[in-house]
Amino acid sequence: MVLDHLEMFYEILERTSQRILSKWGVQANKHHAIISL
C-alpha cells in the first residue's frame, strides 16, 4: 500500500518537474534569442 502511494507520488513529481523544465527551457530559449540578437 505505502509503496504504491510512493510510486504515484514520484510519478507525479517526475511529470511536474518535466513540465517545469520544459517551461524553463522555452523561457531560456527566448532569452537566448534576445541575447543573440
N, C-alpha and C positions, 0 to 999 in steps of 0.2 A: 504493500500500500504506500508506504513512505517513499520507496524507490520510484514508484510510478509518478508520484507528485513531483519528485525531484527531476525526473526526466522531462516532464511537461514544463516545469519551471525553467530548466536550462534551454529547452527548445524555444520558449517564448523569449528568453534573454538573447539567444542567438539571432532570432528573427529581428528583434528590436535593434540590436547592435548593427545588424546588416543594413537596416533602414537608415539608421543614424549615419553610418559610414558612407552610404550611397549619397545621402543628402549633403554631408560634408564634402564628399568628392565633387559633387556638382558645384557647390559654392567655391571650392578650391579651384576648379577649372575656370569658373567665371573670373575670380580674382587673378588667376594666372593669365587669362586672356587680356584682362585690363592692363596688367603689368607689362605684358609683352607688347601691347600697343603703345 
